[in-house]
């Protein structure tokens, strides 16, 4: 006899969490984080709110997992684009590919709106984001300050894109790429240092 019980199987906990996260991603992309609720999520997966909490935690925990999974998909495409690249070309390519992917991703729009709220440091303070920033520029060892600078520069470009894509790519190449080529002076950018 067929059953509609979606929690049947050997890995019930994993299957339940996967189903909940998939439904949460759909709801978040469709309605945004502010309209997202545990009750709506429970209704979407045909379970009780207690089941949602038991398998995945609360609203912010679900948000973090859904966005981390989506970010990992985006990061995989960035990793493929920078494979074998080093120095300035690596950071320029990583930045331009990541910006293009984030600007077209529905869940990224939600992440962007949440990260813009005053006092919301969950994105800039995320160890996952810092680790990725270091990976993108090819830092062999952890450099939290460099990662924070890159994250904040990237977020500025994401929030306030230039209307001219070619000009934005040139800006990334000249200034962001230059910072990973031994400094702006080495990349041909004139920098006036204080006396």
N, C-alpha and C positions, 0 to 999 in steps of 0.2 A: 504494500500500500504506500503510495506517495505521501510525502509530508511537506508542509510549508515551514517546518522548523529549521531556521537558518543556522542554528547552533548545533546541528547534528554533525558528528565527525570526531576524528581522533584528536585534532588540534582545535578544540572548541574555542579556547581563549584567543588564539591567533586568528582564527577565522572570524570571530566576533569583532575583534579589533580592526581587522582589515575591512570588513563590511562597514563598520561605523566610520572609519577614516575616509573611505571612498564616498560615502554619503555626505560626510562633512565637507569634503572638497567641493562637491557639487553645490551644496547649499551656500558655502562661503562664496564661491565664484558667482552664483546667481544673485544672492541677496546682500552680500557684504557681512563684515564681522559684527557690526552693531545690531543687525537684524537676526543674526544667528543665535539660536537658543538650543539648549539641551532638549527641551520638550519637542521642538520641531525636528531635531535630529532623531530622537527616539521614535517619533511618528514615521519618519522617512524609512527607518530600518525595521519597523514593526516590533519594537521592544519597549521596555519601560525605561524611564530616565535613570533609574537605579542601575539597570544593566549597562547603560552608557557609561556612567560614573565608574562602575566596577571594572570595566574592560579598558577604559581609555582616560579616565580622569575628568576634570572639569573643562570648561570652555577654553581657558588659556592653554591648558595642556594639549587639547585637541588642535587648537590653532597652531601651536608650535610644531607639532608632528606633521600636520598637513603641509605647512609652509616649508618645513625642512625637507620633506619628500619632494615637493615641487621644485625647491631650490636645487636639490641634488640632480634632478632631471636636467635643469638648465645648466648646472655646472658640468654635467657630463658632456654637453655639446661644446662648452667652452674648453674643457680639457682636450677634446678631440681637435679643436681649432688651434690650440697652442702646442700640441704635441711636437716636440723637437725644437721649438723656438726658445730663444734665450734673450736676456737683456731687454732693451726698449721694445723690440718687436713683439716680445711675449706679452708685456703689459698692455701695449696698444691694442693688440689683437684680442686679448682677454677682455679688456674694457669695452671695445666696440661690439664684440659678439654678445657679451653679457647684457649690455644696454639694449641691443636690438631684441634679444629674447625676452627680457623683462618688460619692455614696452609693449609687447604683443601678448603677454600672458595674463589671463583674467585674474588668477590668484595673486600675481605680483601687484596688480592694481590695489588689491586689498592690503597687502603688506606695505605698499607705499603710503596709503592713507593712514595706516596705523603708526607707521614710523614717523610721520610728520607731526603727530600730536606732541605738544610741549610736555616734557618730562618723560616721554616714552623712550627709554634707552635700551629696550629689549633687543633691537636689531643691532645697534652699534656696539652693545656690550656682549653680544653673543659670541661664545668661544668658537662656534662653528663658522660664523662669518669671518672672524679673525684668522682662523686656520686657513680658510679658503683664500683670503686676501694674501696671506704669506705664500700659499701654493701658487697663486696666479703670477706673482712677481718672481717666483723661484727662490725665495728665501730658504736657505738650508737650515737655519736655526730660527727659533721663535723671536720675533722682533715686534712686541705689542705696539710700540709707538708707530712704527712704519705701517703696520696693519691698520691701526686706527686712522692714520692720515689717508691711506688709500681708501678705506671704507667711506670716510666723510667726503673725500673728493668725488668718489663714485656716486654717492647719494646726491651730491649737488648736481652732477650731470644728469642723473635720473630724474630728479625733481624739476630741474629747470633746463630742459634740452634746448640747444640752439635750433632755430628753424631751418638753418642750412646744414644738412647732414655732412657735407664735405668740410665745412668750416669747423664743425664739432670734431670730426676725425682729425683735422689738422691741429686743433687745439690739444687734443689728447696726445698726438704724436709729439708736438713741440714741448709741451709742459709736463705732462704726466710721464711720457716715455723718457724725457730728458732726466727726470729725477731718478731714474733707474739706470742711467748711463754714466754714473759717476758724478752726477750733478748737472745743473743747467749750463754751466760754462763749457763743459766738455762736449755738450750736444750742440753748441753754437748759439745758445741763448744768452744774451747779455744780462747779467744780474748785477745790480749795484749793491754792494755790501756796505753796511754802516761803518763809518770811520771810528 
